[in-house]
């Protein structure tokens, strides 16, 4: 995993590093960008490959509970905001 310039991302990546088994097929890639077929760039904080699953992880400096869907996130305080993936 690549180091991050943000303390909260560094802390989150360290947690994943400790929890992720060091055996195949488990792998993780962090802090990379890609361009979609519309020419827009997207940043990925963490992509984790597990058994029969691929997880896309967005690392945020939030406290409390986060609810929502792929379009809108709602923090425990009630404030809605657009999902970073939308």
N, C-alpha and C positions, 0 to 999 in steps of 0.2 A: 504494500500500500504506500502511496506517495504521501509525504507530509503535507499538512495544510498550513496556510498563513494565519488561520483563525484559531484561537485557543479552544473555543467550544467544539470545533471540528476535530482538532487534535485529540481532545479528550474522548470524543465519540469514537474516533478511529481506534484509539487505544483499547477501549472497551471491546470493540469488535475483534481486534487482534487477539485479545486474551480469551474470548469466548469461541472463536472460530477454530474448529479442529484442524490440526496441521497434517491432514491426510486427504488423498483424492476422494471425491471430486471437488472438495471445498476450495474455493479460490475467491479472492477479493481484489477489485481494482478501484482506485480512488482518485478524485480530483482530475478528471479528464473532460474534454469537450468533444462534441461531434456536431456535424452539420446535417440537418434533415434534408429531405428531398425538395423542400421549398427554399433552401438556402439559408435558413435560420440556424444560428449556433445555440447549443444547449450545454450547460455545465452539469456534470454528474458528480455528486459528493462521494457516493459509494455504490458499487454494483457488486453483489455477493452471489456467487454460484454455490448452490447446495445440492443435496440429493433431489433430483427431479424438479428443482425450483430455481428461479432467478429472481433476486430481490433488488429493487432499486430503492436506495435509502437517501433521503434528504435530511441532512443534519442541520438543526436549528437550535438557537439558544432560547428555548421556551421553558417555562415551568408550568405545571398543572397538566390538565388533560386536553387533548386535541381530538376533535371529532370532525367529520365531514366526508367528502368524497374526492374524486379526482379533479373537481372544478373549484370547490370552496372548502376552506378550513375554518373551523370555529374553535376558538380558545375557550378555556373554562370560564373566563371572564365574560364571555358572550360576544366578543368582537369577531365578525366574519371577515375573511380576507381571501383573495384568489389563491388557489393552489399554485406553487411554483411550476407545476407541470402543465398548467393551462395556458 
